[in-house]
């Protein structure tokens, strides 16, 4: 479970970059550690999704969100070095299971 202080910081930074990019990064971090996708329309889904990450991964998410807020174009086009994510998992993972 992620520390509530980190959750509050994530929510604050996420408000600056917009829901779509926040959700993309959150889903990517969840997929990397093998957490299932959630029903994003349910009450409290975002908070649940963040707390399930754990402290270390939530800190990584916070770092990525801050980076995206500083320079959104660099982060959006793959220059962040992260694997491409689609449909609940990374594309590399998807190719391994085909």
C-alpha positions as CSV (number, residue, x, y, z in Angstrom):
1,X,0.0,0.0,0.0
2,X,1.3,3.4,-0.9
3,X,1.7,6.1,1.7
4,X,-1.2,8.5,1.8
5,X,1.3,11.4,1.6
6,X,2.6,10.1,-1.7
7,X,-1.0,9.6,-2.9
8,X,-1.8,13.2,-2.1
9,X,1.3,14.4,-4.0
10,X,0.3,12.3,-7.0
11,X,-3.2,13.7,-7.0
12,X,-1.8,17.3,-6.9
13,X,0.6,16.8,-9.8
14,X,-1.9,14.7,-11.8
15,X,-4.3,17.7,-11.8
16,X,-1.7,19.7,-13.7
17,X,-1.2,17.2,-16.6
18,X,-4.8,16.1,-17.2
19,X,-6.8,12.9,-16.8
20,X,-5.8,11.2,-20.0
21,X,-2.0,11.4,-19.5
22,X,-2.3,10.6,-15.8
23,X,-4.4,7.5,-16.5
24,X,-2.0,6.4,-19.1
25,X,1.0,6.6,-16.7
26,X,-0.9,5.0,-13.9
27,X,-2.0,2.1,-16.1
28,X,1.5,1.7,-17.3
29,X,2.9,1.4,-13.8
30,X,0.2,-1.0,-12.8
31,X,0.9,-3.2,-15.9
32,X,4.6,-3.3,-15.3
33,X,4.2,-4.8,-11.8
34,X,1.4,-7.1,-13.0
35,X,-1.6,-5.5,-11.4
36,X,-5.0,-5.9,-13.2
37,X,-6.8,-3.1,-14.9
38,X,-9.6,-1.5,-12.8
39,X,-13.1,-0.2,-13.5
40,X,-12.1,3.4,-13.8
41,X,-15.7,4.6,-13.5
42,X,-16.1,3.2,-10.0
43,X,-16.0,5.3,-6.9
44,X,-12.4,5.7,-5.6
45,X,-10.8,3.7,-8.5
46,X,-7.9,6.2,-8.9
47,X,-7.0,6.2,-5.2
48,X,-7.2,2.4,-5.1
49,X,-5.1,2.1,-8.2
50,X,-2.4,4.3,-6.7
51,X,-2.4,2.7,-3.2
52,X,-2.1,-0.8,-4.7
53,X,1.2,0.2,-6.4
54,X,3.1,0.2,-3.1
55,X,5.5,2.9,-1.9
56,X,8.4,2.4,-4.4
57,X,6.3,2.2,-7.5
58,X,4.1,5.1,-6.4
59,X,7.2,7.2,-5.9
60,X,8.3,6.2,-9.5
61,X,4.8,7.3,-10.7
62,X,5.1,10.6,-8.9
63,X,8.6,11.2,-10.5
64,X,7.1,10.4,-14.0
65,X,4.2,12.7,-13.4
66,X,6.5,15.6,-12.4
67,X,8.6,14.9,-15.4
68,X,5.5,15.0,-17.6
69,X,4.3,18.2,-16.0
70,X,7.7,19.9,-16.7
71,X,8.1,18.8,-20.3
72,X,5.0,17.1,-21.7
73,X,6.2,16.7,-25.3
74,X,9.4,14.8,-24.3
75,X,7.4,12.4,-22.1
76,X,4.6,11.8,-24.6
77,X,6.7,10.6,-27.5
78,X,8.7,7.7,-26.0
79,X,11.8,9.7,-25.1
80,X,11.2,8.8,-21.5
81,X,12.6,5.3,-22.2
82,X,9.5,3.5,-21.1
83,X,8.2,0.5,-23.0
84,X,5.2,1.1,-25.1
85,X,2.0,0.3,-23.2
86,X,-1.3,-0.8,-24.7
87,X,-4.4,-2.8,-23.6
88,X,-3.3,-3.4,-20.0
89,X,0.3,-4.5,-20.5
90,X,3.5,-3.5,-22.3
91,X,3.7,-4.4,-25.9
92,X,6.9,-6.5,-25.2
93,X,4.9,-8.5,-22.7
94,X,2.1,-8.9,-25.2
95,X,4.5,-10.2,-27.9
96,X,5.9,-12.8,-25.4
97,X,2.5,-14.3,-24.8
98,X,1.3,-14.6,-28.4
